[in-house]
């Protein structure tokens, strides 16, 4: 994934929050952003599991 300026990206997250946002709101946005970026990196590196395999492992129907 392309290296980004974390400070700049944090400003973008802040700008999108409503004026009455809480610290928890901000922390949630940061967490979601970080989780998405980590997932994209895993996908690019081939660290994924097919949905069929996950369903079979947990005994879930298709």
N, C-alpha and C positions, 0 to 999 in steps of 0.2 A: 504494500500500500504506500502511496505517496506520503512523504513526510510532511506534516502540517505544522503550522505555528499554533501551538496549544493556546497561547494567550489570545491570539486572534479568534480562534474557534470558541474560546470561553466567552469572549465579548459577544459573538453571534448568539450564543445560548442565552446570555443575559438580555440581549435586545428583544428576544422573542418572548420572554416571560412577562406576565402582566404586572402592573405596578404593585399589586397587593400580594405578590409571590412571597413564599416563605423560604427559609434556608432549606427545608426539606424538599420543596419544589425544585430548587436549583440542584441539590444533591441527586435527586432522581433523574433529572435531565442529563447530568454528567454521567451517572451510572449507565443509563440507557445508551448514550453515545459511545461510551467505552465498551459496553457489551457488544454493540453492533460492529464496531471496528475490530474487536477481537474475533467475532464470528466470521467476518469477511476475510481476515487473515488466515484463520483456520481453513476456510473454504479454498482459498488460493493455494494453500500448502497441502491440500488433499487430506486434511484431518477431519473427515466427515464420515458419517455412517448413513447408509441408505435407510429411508423410512421403513421399508419392508422389514429390514433387520431389527430395527428398534421395536416395531410392533410385535414381531415374533418373540423377541427377548422378553417383553413384558406381557405376552399373551393377549394382545389387543387385536380386535378384528380389523379387517381392511376397510 
